[in-house]
Amino acid sequence: MLSEQSRQKSYADNRQRNLEFQVRDHVFLKVSPTKGVMRFGKKGKLSPRYIGLFEILEKVGTVAYCLALPPDLSNIHPAFHVSMLRKYNPDPSHIIRYETIQLQDDLTYEEQSVAILDKQVKKLCSKDVTLVKVLWRNHTSEEITWEAEEEMQTKYPHLFDA
């Protein structure tokens, strides 16, 4: 019985990662997909899994770290378990543009649209649905999405004033 337990423990230990960070390292913070982080107006698979780039201020215990959080995240306790963190590997060609994002209490945010680039009508059964091609702020041209015109007019009426 003990040999079986030790064998199972060794199998579990093989999959476990020993993560250790140093003070002043930079990490990403995992955002729970169940919180419903909004990206492109969608929840779930397309939402970002990690946010920010935060500096580690101190080690709390053996598996927790205290992070330097921005003021808009001041309502969140700054200590996080190591499983909630992902190490940032610096790349000299990687330039980080830091722009504050207004997060709500449940760690969600709403994307801001910049412009409507195109418009098309899709035929669905007996109904016509008008779609618009939207360019989002802080995203490249590869991340342009098609959104329902009716929904975009209610959320972003300033794009249709022209």
Order of alpha helices (4+ residues) and beta strands (2+ residues): alpha-beta-beta-beta-beta-beta-beta-beta-beta-alpha
